[in-house]
Amino acid sequence: MTPEQRQEIVRLLEQGEELSSEWGRIIFPPEKREYELVYHGKETEGDILANTLAVPLQPVRTFGKSGKDWHNMLIFGDNLQVMKTLLDMKKEGKLCNADGTQGVRLIYIDPPFATRQDFRGSEDQKAYQDKISGAKFLEFLRKRLVMMRELLAHDGSIYVHLDWRKCHYMKALLDELFGEAYFQNEIVWQRLSARSDSHTYNHIHDVVYFYTLSKEFVFHTQFSRYSESYVKKFYRYVGEDGRLFSLGDLTARGLRNGESGKPWRGIDPSKLGNHWKVTVSKLDELDRQGKIYWPPTGKVPRLKQYLDERLGRPLQSIWEDISPVQFASAENSNYPTQKPEALLERIINVSSDEGDIVLDAFAGSGTTLAVAEKLGRRWIGIECGKLAIYTIQKRMLNLRKKIGNKGPKLKPKPFTLYNAGLYDFSKLKELPWDSWRFFALQLFQCREEPHTIGGISLDGYLKGASVLVFNHMKELGVRIDEETVASLHEALGSRVGNKLFIVAPALTFDFQQDYIDLGDVRYYALRIPYSIIHELHRREFTALKQPSDEMAVNDTVEAVGFDFIRTPELKYKAGLERKKDEQFEHGFIKITTLKSEAVVREPYKKKKNLETLAMVMLDYDYDEKSQVFGLNDIFYADAIEKDGWKVRFPIENLGKKIMAVFIDIYGNEARVLMDVEEFRKSTSRRSATKKSKKNIVKRK
């Protein structure tokens, strides 16, 4: 940085002006590397860490009796923002392994990649579009890997599971982020034995990259079973007790002057230019144990290596012994791209100990979490899809002790389901003041730092300017009007700088403008909701889209910020019907109205009915006592629309009560509990859930 640049920065800061983004690379120059992967939209690591919005975690429900110590976490929200919050927890000493080590010991991710292209045009145009899509994916994942690196314990490990499409690019990025010296393995998982549906070499494997944060890391060598052909080839001898054994050498090349070079039982290894691998006394001990094989006279004895005493073959980097999840498997959760428990069992056993924290930021069907629970690890799972959250919840409450989800039932340790940035405003009003104040600061990405100016207690800073969180609880019924702002200005004056942010519930403000200028000070109204939050965050909100067909379940969506949701307006008919070509009656739910209202700037706002439906989930035998939704069936919007907006199912599936959860593309839910008798008569009903007042929700 030149002296002139330093002077200009000081001038800008003294005048209270904001630094433009161009100063970023000057103040925080990128690290010089011998080589790096360059692509459009690549941010500096400093910008990623500084600009990522941390979101408060709102507990929704705890399963099991939660103790004072650690409890496992299942989080619905954008994993980038959630991990920023977890990073704050690490800094505060709240993210600890059982041995007291700060940070996550093991991270496994199986990030999805949307390969479908909606682009239409020439081959050249499509190729260009694919490249742009690829660059966005790389940066999408790189941002999250930056957070994961910071979350790791000093001896932590990360496994990144990819397919053949983008693994070579990610290897270069992982080398940049973790250092090539900390690349430990490229693991090849052979998922299939063979395929015959390609015009080139068939893809039958995935790649898992294994990196560590330092040279000191947890690693417990695992062993694989010997194959039948290997046993047949090498374990050709049978002892008197029926045990199989192979023969190993007792000598090694080279002469020795010590005890290992002496003759034993009339055999002098030095005559062959060798020495004994063990001492003579050890040879006597092995012979007493019956572990010496004596060949015909004149030959050197060999060591008996019994098959039942061998741990197996140390695990290599090519894994051929783990099959993908089969349709009829007990562990099958009917979730696309689900990985087998045996795969995660191996990774978790190798790179963690009991009581260590295992994190999966793309939790999917919850395989990592289920196996971590079975192996006595602590776990954190993050997901942005409602289908995944319900799948994981059901899976964790129906665990079996053995890998593959077999054996006796396993009651999981307590875990809490959180919403990340998705807030029910009615519940927020019930928060104690300290919790409300924390929420308000986090909502607008303010730095909490209490300070006093002119006798006024202020709560923090936003972009270098002071922030006041208005205590609407203490001042019941008090409004914030222009007179209130004038009183603040009288006390603060120019000592507060050229701006002050006031955070309060929207209806607390009695003026409509976004700010009021008094003298040289601009007083911003940060309403909850806030009409100009786009300007403050320097980015636009996007919605956390839920899939409307099975192929879209693993599409990735980058999303940030907070927004408002309202429970969709729902009307439906339920009954029984039999189509002409069917022998038996089916139950049906016909959706006649589903209207979603979202504050985000989305094209869907123009749509009035049904187009915002993502899926319908059913629990055919809902337990009202536990009030736990047990996912039994999923119907995606594209299939529902093709069937005349009907959800159809065999009537024999139904218990006494059926819970239907209607989810729109934004993740909003309308829940309906129906009695089985409701299907005995055709009914038209509006959902009992009233349109909620403004509920704060984070949009992804």
C-alpha positions in Angstrom: 0.0 0.0 0.0 1.4 3.4 -1.0 1.6 6.4 1.4 -0.9 8.2 -0.7 -3.4 5.3 -0.4 -3.0 5.3 3.4 -3.7 9.0 3.5 -6.8 8.6 1.4 -8.2 5.8 3.6 -7.6 8.0 6.7 -9.4 10.9 5.0 -12.4 8.8 4.0 -12.7 7.3 7.5 -12.4 10.7 9.3 -15.1 12.1 7.1 -17.4 9.1 7.8 -17.4 8.0 4.2 -17.7 4.4 3.2 -14.9 2.6 1.5 -15.7 1.3 -1.9 -15.2 -2.4 -2.8 -12.2 -1.5 -4.9 -10.2 -0.9 -1.6 -10.7 -4.5 -0.7 -7.8 -6.0 -2.7 -5.6 -3.1 -1.7 -6.2 -3.4 2.1 -6.4 -7.2 2.0 -4.2 -8.2 -1.1 -4.8 -11.8 -2.2 -2.1 -14.3 -1.1 0.5 -14.8 -3.8 0.5 -18.4 -5.0 2.7 -20.3 -7.5 -0.6 -21.3 -9.2 -4.3 -21.1 -8.6 -7.6 -21.7 -10.3 -9.0 -18.5 -11.7 -12.7 -18.1 -12.7 -15.4 -15.4 -12.9 -16.8 -14.3 -9.6 -14.0 -15.6 -7.3 -14.0 -13.6 -4.0 -11.1 -13.2 -1.6 -11.2 -15.4 1.5 -11.3 -12.2 3.7 -14.4 -11.0 1.9 -16.2 -14.3 2.3 -15.5 -14.3 6.0 -16.3 -10.7 6.5 -19.4 -10.4 4.3 -21.2 -13.6 5.2 -24.3 -12.9 7.4 -24.5 -14.9 10.6 -28.0 -15.9 11.4 -29.4 -16.6 14.9 -30.6 -20.2 15.5 -34.1 -20.5 16.7 -34.9 -23.8 18.5 -38.0 -25.4 17.1 -38.1 -28.6 19.1 -35.8 -30.8 21.2 -36.2 -34.6 20.8 -35.3 -36.3 24.1 -34.5 -34.6 27.4 -31.8 -32.1 26.9 -29.1 -31.9 29.5 -26.8 -29.0 30.4 -23.9 -30.2 28.2 -23.8 -30.7 24.5 -26.8 -31.7 22.5 -26.8 -32.6 18.8 -28.0 -30.1 16.2 -30.2 -30.4 13.1 -30.4 -27.1 11.4 -32.7 -25.9 8.6 -31.2 -23.0 6.7 -28.5 -21.9 4.4 -25.3 -23.7 5.4 -23.0 -20.8 4.6 -24.8 -18.5 7.1 -25.3 -21.2 9.6 -21.6 -22.0 9.6 -20.8 -18.3 10.2 -22.9 -18.6 13.3 -21.2 -21.9 14.3 -17.8 -20.1 13.8 -19.0 -17.5 16.3 -19.9 -20.3 18.7 -16.3 -21.7 18.2 -14.8 -18.4 19.1 -17.0 -18.2 22.2 -15.9 -21.7 23.3 -19.3 -23.2 22.6 -18.2 -25.7 19.9 -16.3 -28.3 21.9 -15.4 -32.0 21.5 -15.8 -34.2 24.5 -12.0 -33.8 25.3 -12.4 -30.0 25.4 -10.8 -29.3 22.0 -12.4 -26.3 20.2 -13.9 -26.9 16.8 -15.1 -29.7 14.6 -13.0 -32.8 14.5 -14.4 -34.2 11.3 -16.3 -32.8 8.3 -17.9 -34.9 5.6 -19.8 -33.3 2.7 -21.5 -34.8 -0.3 -22.4 -31.5 -2.1 -25.0 -31.7 -4.9 -24.5 -30.3 -8.3 -27.5 -29.4 -10.5 -26.6 -30.8 -14.0 -29.9 -30.0 -15.6 -29.8 -27.1 -18.0 -32.8 -25.0 -19.0 -30.8 -23.1 -21.5 -31.7 -23.4 -25.2 -29.5 -22.3 -28.1 -26.6 -23.3 -30.2 -24.0 -25.8 -29.1 -21.5 -22.9 -28.5 -24.1 -21.0 -26.5 -24.9 -24.1 -24.4 -21.2 -24.7 -23.8 -20.8 -21.1 -22.6 -23.8 -21.5 -20.3 -22.3 -24.7 -18.8 -19.1 -22.9 -18.1 -20.9 -20.1 -16.3 -22.9 -22.6 -14.3 -19.7 -24.4 -13.4 -18.0 -21.3 -12.2 -21.0 -20.5 -10.0 -20.9 -23.9 -8.5 -17.2 -23.7 -7.8 -17.6 -20.5 -5.9 -20.7 -21.7 -4.2 -18.8 -24.6 -2.8 -15.5 -22.7 -2.2 -17.3 -20.2 0.1 -18.5 -23.0 2.2 -15.1 -24.7 2.3 -13.6 -21.5 3.6 -16.0 -21.6 6.5 -15.4 -25.3 7.1 -11.7 -24.8 7.3 -12.2 -22.2 10.0 -14.5 -24.5 11.9 -12.1 -27.4 12.0 -10.2 -28.3 15.2 -6.4 -28.0 14.9 -6.2 -31.7 14.3 -9.4 -32.0 12.3 -10.1 -33.6 8.9 -12.4 -33.0 6.0 -13.7 -35.4 3.4 -15.2 -33.9 0.2 -17.3 -36.4 -1.8 -17.6 -35.6 -5.5 -18.4 -37.3 -8.8 -16.4 -37.2 -12.0 -17.8 -33.9 -13.3 -16.1 -31.3 -11.1 -13.7 -33.2 -8.9 -10.6 -32.0 -10.9 -11.5 -28.4 -10.4 -12.2 -28.9 -6.7 -8.9 -30.6 -6.1 -7.2 -27.4 -7.2 -9.4 -25.3 -5.0 -8.9 -27.6 -2.0 -5.1 -27.3 -2.5 -5.5 -23.5 -2.4 -7.6 -23.5 0.8 -5.9 -26.3 2.8 -2.5 -26.4 1.3 -1.2 -29.1 -1.0 1.0 -30.5 1.8 -2.2 -31.3 3.8 -3.8 -33.4 1.0 -3.8 -36.9 2.4 -5.7 -39.1 -0.1 -7.8 -39.3 -3.1 -10.2 -42.1 -2.3 -11.9 -43.9 -5.2 -15.2 -45.5 -4.2 -16.3 -48.0 -6.8 -20.1 -47.8 -6.5 -21.0 -50.2 -9.3 -19.3 -53.3 -10.7 -20.3 -52.4 -14.3 -22.7 -50.5 -16.5 -23.5 -50.7 -20.2 -25.4 -47.5 -20.9 -22.7 -45.2 -22.1 -21.1 -44.5 -25.5 -17.8 -44.0 -23.7 -16.1 -45.6 -20.7 -18.8 -46.0 -18.1 -18.6 -44.0 -14.9 -18.8 -46.4 -11.9 -16.9 -44.5 -9.2 -17.0 -41.4 -7.0 -14.0 -39.5 -5.7 -13.5 -38.5 -2.0 -10.8 -36.0 -1.2 -9.3 -36.3 2.2 -7.5 -33.2 3.7 -6.4 -32.2 7.1 -5.8 -28.9 8.8 -2.3 -29.8 10.0 0.3 -32.6 10.1 -1.2 -33.7 13.4 -4.6 -35.4 12.8 -6.7 -38.2 14.1 -6.2 -41.4 12.0 -7.1 -44.9 13.1 -6.0 -47.5 10.5 -8.9 -49.7 9.4 -8.7 -53.1 7.8 -10.7 -54.7 5.0 -11.5 -58.4 4.9 -9.4 -60.7 2.7 -11.2 -61.8 -0.4 -11.9 -65.5 -1.0 -9.5 -65.6 -3.8 -6.8 -64.1 -1.7 -7.4 -66.6 1.2 -7.4 -69.5 -1.3 -4.1 -68.3 -2.8 -2.1 -67.4 0.3 -3.6 -69.4 3.2 -3.1 -72.8 1.7 -2.0 -74.6 4.9 -4.2 -76.2 7.6 -3.0 -76.8 11.1 -3.9 -79.8 13.2 -6.6 -77.7 14.9 -8.1 -76.9 11.5 -6.9 -73.3 11.4 -5.7 -71.8 8.1 -2.3 -70.2 8.0 0.2 -68.8 5.5 4.0 -68.8 5.7 6.1 -65.8 6.3 9.9 -65.2 6.3 11.9 -65.4 9.6 15.0 -64.0 7.9 15.9 -60.8 6.1 18.8 -59.7 3.8 22.1 -58.6 5.3 24.5 -59.7 8.0 24.3 -58.8 11.6 26.9 -59.2 14.4 24.4 -59.3 17.3 22.0 -62.0 18.5 19.9 -61.9 15.3 23.0 -63.0 13.4 23.7 -66.1 15.5 22.9 -69.7 14.4 19.7 -71.2 15.8 18.8 -74.9 15.9 21.7 -75.7 13.6 20.7 -73.1 11.0 23.2 -70.3 10.3 21.4 -67.5 8.3 24.7 -65.7 7.6 25.7 -68.5 5.2 22.9 -67.3 2.9 23.8 -63.6 3.5 20.8 -63.2 5.8 20.0 -62.5 9.5 17.0 -63.5 11.7 14.2 -60.9 11.8 13.9 -61.5 15.6 16.2 -62.5 18.4 17.1 -66.1 19.0 15.2 -66.0 22.3 12.1 -64.8 20.4 12.5 -67.7 18.0 12.4 -70.1 20.9 9.2 -68.5 22.2 7.6 -68.7 18.8 8.5 -72.4 18.6 7.0 -73.1 22.0 3.8 -71.5 20.7 3.7 -73.8 17.7 4.2 -70.8 15.3 7.3 -72.2 13.5 6.8 -74.3 10.4 9.6 -76.8 9.9 10.1 -77.7 6.2 12.0 -80.7 5.0 15.6 -81.1 6.4 18.0 -78.4 5.4 15.6 -75.6 4.6 15.1 -72.5 6.7 12.1 -72.6 9.0 9.1 -70.3 8.3 6.7 -68.3 10.4 3.1 -69.5 10.7 0.7 -66.6 10.1 -2.8 -67.7 11.2 -5.7 -66.2 9.3 -7.9 -65.8 12.4 -5.2 -63.7 14.0 -4.9 -61.2 11.1 -6.9 -58.0 11.2 -7.2 -58.0 7.5 -5.6 -55.9 4.8 -4.8 -52.3 5.8 -7.3 -50.1 4.0 -6.1 -48.8 0.6 -7.3 -45.8 -1.4 -9.6 -47.8 -3.7 -12.8 -49.0 -2.0 -14.5 -51.8 -3.8 -16.3 -53.5 -0.9 -19.1 -51.0 -0.2 -22.3 -51.2 -2.3 -24.7 -48.3 -2.8 -28.0 -48.3 -1.0 -30.2 -51.0 -2.4 -34.0 -50.5 -3.0 -34.9 -53.2 -0.5 -32.3 -52.3 2.1 -33.3 -51.6 5.7 -31.5 -48.2 5.5 -33.2 -47.0 2.4 -34.9 -43.6 3.1 -36.2 -43.1 -0.4 -34.0 -40.0 -0.7 -32.2 -39.3 -3.9 -28.3 -39.7 -3.8 -28.5 -41.3 -0.3 -25.1 -42.8 0.7 -24.6 -46.1 2.5 -24.0 -46.2 6.2 -21.0 -48.5 5.7 -19.2 -45.7 3.8 -19.6 -43.2 6.6 -18.9 -45.8 9.2 -15.4 -46.2 7.7 -14.7 -42.5 7.4 -16.0 -41.6 11.0 -14.0 -44.5 12.5 -10.8 -43.5 10.8 -10.8 -39.8 11.5 -12.6 -39.3 14.8 -13.0 -40.6 18.3 -16.0 -41.1 20.5 -17.3 -37.7 21.7 -15.9 -35.8 18.7 -18.0 -33.4 16.7 -18.9 -34.6 13.2 -20.4 -32.0 10.8 -22.3 -32.6 7.6 -23.3 -29.3 6.0 -25.2 -31.0 3.1 -26.9 -33.5 5.4 -29.3 -34.9 2.7 -31.0 -38.0 4.0 -28.9 -37.9 7.3 -26.5 -40.8 6.8 -23.6 -39.0 8.4 -25.7 -38.1 11.4 -27.2 -41.6 11.8 -23.8 -43.2 11.7 -22.2 -40.6 14.0 -25.0 -41.3 16.5 -24.4 -45.1 16.3 -20.6 -44.6 16.8 -21.0 -42.3 19.9 -20.0 -39.1 18.2 -21.5 -35.6 18.6 -23.1 -34.3 15.4 -24.3 -31.2 13.5 -26.4 -31.5 10.4 -27.4 -28.6 8.1 -29.9 -28.8 5.3 -31.8 -26.3 3.2 -34.6 -28.6 2.0 -37.7 -29.4 4.0 -37.9 -32.9 2.5 -34.4 -33.6 3.9 -35.3 -32.2 7.3 -38.3 -34.4 7.7 -36.4 -37.4 6.3 -33.6 -36.9 8.8 -36.0 -36.4 11.7 -37.8 -39.6 11.0 -34.6 -41.5 10.5 -33.1 -40.4 13.8 -36.2 -41.4 15.6 -36.2 -44.9 14.1 -32.5 -45.9 14.4 -31.2 -49.4 14.7 -27.9 -50.1 16.4 -26.1 -51.9 13.6 -24.8 -50.3 10.4 -27.3 -50.7 7.6 -30.0 -49.9 10.1 -30.3 -53.4 11.5 -30.5 -55.0 14.9 -32.2 -53.7 18.1 -33.6 -50.2 18.3 -31.3 -47.3 19.3 -32.7 -44.3 21.2 -30.7 -41.3 20.0 -29.2 -38.8 22.4 -31.1 -35.6 22.6 -31.0 -33.4 19.5 -32.6 -30.1 18.7 -34.1 -29.0 15.4 -33.3 -25.3 14.7 -34.5 -22.8 12.1 -31.7 -20.6 10.9 -33.1 -17.1 10.4 -36.7 -18.3 10.0 -38.6 -16.5 12.7 -42.1 -16.6 13.9 -42.8 -13.0 14.8 -45.4 -14.0 17.5 -42.7 -16.0 19.3 -40.2 -13.2 18.9 -42.5 -10.9 20.8 -42.3 -13.4 23.7 -38.5 -13.3 23.9 -36.9 -11.6 26.9 -35.3 -8.3 26.2 -31.7 -9.6 26.0 -32.7 -12.2 23.5 -34.7 -9.8 21.4 -31.8 -7.3 21.4 -29.4 -10.0 20.2 -31.8 -11.0 17.5 -32.3 -7.4 16.3 -28.5 -6.9 16.0 -28.0 -10.2 14.2 -30.8 -9.5 11.9 -29.1 -6.4 10.4 -25.6 -7.8 10.7 -24.6 -5.3 13.4 -21.6 -5.8 15.6 -22.6 -6.0 19.3 -20.6 -3.5 21.2 -22.4 -1.5 23.9 -21.2 2.1 24.3 -22.5 5.5 25.5 -22.7 8.8 23.8 -24.2 11.9 25.4 -25.7 9.8 28.1 -27.5 7.6 25.6 -26.8 3.8 25.8 -26.2 2.4 22.4 -26.0 -1.2 21.4 -23.4 -1.7 18.6 -22.2 -0.7 15.2 -23.2 -1.1 11.6 -20.7 -0.1 9.0 -18.9 2.0 11.5 -22.0 3.9 12.6 -23.7 3.5 16.0 -26.9 1.4 16.4 -29.7 1.8 18.9 -32.1 -1.1 19.5 -35.2 0.5 20.8 -36.6 -1.2 23.9 -40.2 -1.4 23.0 -40.8 -3.7 26.0 -39.7 -1.2 28.5 -41.5 1.6 26.8 -44.9 -0.1 26.3 -47.1 1.8 23.9 -44.4 4.4 23.2 -44.0 5.3 19.5 -40.9 6.5 17.6 -41.9 9.7 15.9 -40.0 12.7 14.6 -40.1 14.2 18.0 -38.4 11.1 19.5 -35.6 11.4 16.8 -35.3 15.1 17.6 -34.8 14.3 21.3 -32.1 11.8 20.4 -30.4 14.4 18.2 -30.4 16.9 21.0 -28.6 14.4 23.3 -26.2 13.0 20.7 -25.5 15.8 18.3 -22.6 15.5 15.9 -20.8 13.3 18.5 -22.6 10.3 17.0 -21.0 10.9 13.6 -23.0 11.4 10.4 -25.5 8.5 10.9 -27.3 6.5 13.5 -29.4 3.3 13.0 -32.5 2.7 15.1 -33.8 -0.8 15.1 -37.4 -1.5 16.2 -40.5 -3.4 15.1 -42.0 -1.8 12.0 -45.2 -0.7 13.7 -43.3 1.1 16.4 -42.4 3.9 13.9 -44.9 6.7 13.4 -43.2 8.1 10.3 -43.0 6.5 6.8 -39.7 7.7 5.5 -36.6 5.5 5.7 -34.5 8.2 7.4 -34.7 11.6 8.9 -32.0 14.2 8.5 -31.3 16.5 11.4 -28.3 18.8 11.0 -25.4 16.7 9.6 -26.8 13.4 11.0 -29.0 11.0 9.2 -31.2 8.8 11.5 -32.1 5.5 9.7 -35.1 3.5 10.7 -34.3 -0.1 10.6 -37.7 -1.6 10.6 -38.4 -5.2 11.2 -39.3 -5.7 8.3 -37.0 -3.1 6.8 -37.8 -1.7 3.4 -34.2 -0.8 2.3 -32.4 -3.8 3.8 -31.2 -4.6 0.3 -29.0 -1.5 0.4 -27.6 -2.4 3.8 -26.6 -5.9 2.8 -25.5 -4.9 -0.7 -27.2 -7.9 -2.1 -30.7 -9.0 -3.1 -32.7 -11.6 -1.3 -33.4 -14.9 -3.0 -35.8 -17.5 -1.8 -34.9 -20.9 -0.5 -36.5 -22.9 -3.3 -38.0 -26.3 -2.5 -38.0 -28.9 -5.3 -41.2 -29.5 -7.3 -39.9 -32.8 -8.8 -37.6 -35.6 -7.7 -34.8 -34.6 -10.1 -34.5 -31.2 -8.5 -34.1 -32.4 -4.9 -30.4 -31.9 -4.9 -30.3 -28.6 -6.9 -28.1 -26.1 -5.2 -29.4 -22.6 -4.4 -27.3 -19.7 -3.1 -29.5 -17.6 -0.8 -29.0 -15.0 1.9 -30.8 -12.7 4.2 -34.1 -12.5 6.0 -37.6 -12.1 4.8 -41.3 -12.6 5.7 -43.5 -15.5 5.1 -47.1 -16.3 5.7 -48.7 -19.6 5.9 -50.1 -20.4 2.4 -53.9 -20.1 2.0 -55.1 -23.6 1.4 -58.4 -25.2 0.2 -58.8 -28.8 -0.6 -61.3 -31.7 -1.1 -60.8 -35.2 0.3 -62.6 -38.4 -0.5 -62.5 -41.8 -2.2 -62.6 -42.5 -5.9 -62.0 -45.3 -8.3 -60.9 -44.8 -11.9 -62.3 -46.8 -14.7 -59.3 -49.0 -15.1 -58.8 -49.6 -11.4 -60.2 -52.4 -9.3 -59.9 -50.7 -5.8 -60.8 -47.3 -4.5 -58.0 -44.8 -3.6 -58.0 -42.0 -1.2 -57.4 -38.6 -2.7 -56.7 -35.0 -1.7 -57.6 -32.5 -4.4 -55.9 -29.1 -4.0 -58.2 -26.4 -5.2 -56.3 -23.4 -3.8 -52.8 -22.8 -2.6 -51.8 -19.2 -2.5 -48.4 -18.2 -1.2 -47.4 -14.7 -0.2 -43.7 -13.7 -0.1 -42.1 -10.4 0.4 -39.0 -11.3 -1.6 -38.8 -9.9 -5.1 -39.7 -13.0 -6.9 -41.5 -13.5 -10.2 -43.8 -16.0 -8.4 -45.4 -13.0 -6.7 -47.4 -12.5 -9.8 -48.9 -16.1 -9.6 -52.1 -16.4 -7.8 -52.8 -20.1 -7.2 -51.1 -23.5 -7.2 -48.0 -22.6 -9.1 -46.1 -22.1 -5.9 -46.7 -25.7 -4.7 -43.5 -27.7 -4.2 -44.7 -30.9 -2.7 -47.1 -32.6 -0.3 -45.9 -34.9 2.4 -48.1 -37.4 4.2 -48.0 -39.2 7.5 -50.7 -41.9 7.2 -50.9 -42.7 10.9 -50.1 -39.5 12.7 -49.5 -39.8 16.5 -51.2 -36.8 18.1 -49.6 -37.6 21.5 -46.0 -37.3 20.3 -46.9 -34.7 17.7 -44.0 -35.9 15.6 -44.5 -35.9 11.9 -43.4 -39.3 10.5 -42.9 -38.9 6.8 -44.5 -41.8 4.9 -44.9 -40.5 1.4 -43.9 -37.6 -0.8 -45.7 -36.2 -3.8 -44.0 -33.6 -6.0 -45.9 -30.8 -7.6 -45.1 -31.8 -11.2 -46.8 -35.2 -10.7 -49.7 -33.7 -8.7 -50.4 -31.2 -11.5 -50.4 -34.0 -14.1 -53.0 -35.8 -12.0 -55.3 -32.8 -12.0 -53.8 -31.4 -8.7 -54.7 -34.6 -6.9 -52.7 -36.6 -4.4 -53.8 -40.2 -4.6 -52.9 -43.1 -2.3 -54.2 -46.6 -1.3 -56.9 -46.3 1.4 -55.4 -49.3 3.3 -52.4 -47.1 4.1 -54.5 -44.9 6.4 -54.5 -45.2 10.2 -57.0 -43.2 12.3 -55.4 -39.8 11.6 -53.5 -38.6 8.5 -51.3 -35.5 8.6 -50.8 -33.7 5.3 -48.1 -31.1 5.0 -48.4 -28.8 2.0 -45.1 -27.1 1.2 -44.6 -24.2 -1.2 -41.4 -23.3 -3.1 -40.3 -21.0 -0.3 -40.5 -23.7 2.4 -43.7 -22.4 4.0 -46.0 -25.0 5.3 -49.8 -25.5 5.6 -50.6 -28.4 7.9 -53.9 -30.3 7.9 -54.8 -33.1 10.3 -57.6 -35.3 8.9 -59.6 -38.1 10.3 -59.8 -41.2 8.2 -63.6 -40.8 8.1 -63.1 -37.6 6.2 -62.4 -39.7 3.2 -65.7 -41.4 3.5 -67.4 -38.2 2.4 -66.4 -35.6 -0.1 -65.5 -32.4 1.7 -64.4 -29.0 0.8 -62.4 -27.3 3.5 -60.2 -24.4 4.2 -57.1 -25.1 6.3 -57.6 -24.3 9.9 -54.3 -22.4 10.0 -55.2 -18.7 9.8 -53.0 -16.5 7.7 -50.3 -15.6 10.1 -49.3 -12.0 10.7 -45.8 -11.1 9.6 -43.5 -14.0 10.5 -39.9 -13.3 10.0 -38.2 -15.9 7.8 -34.8 -16.2 6.2 -34.9 -16.7 2.5 -32.4 -18.8 0.7 
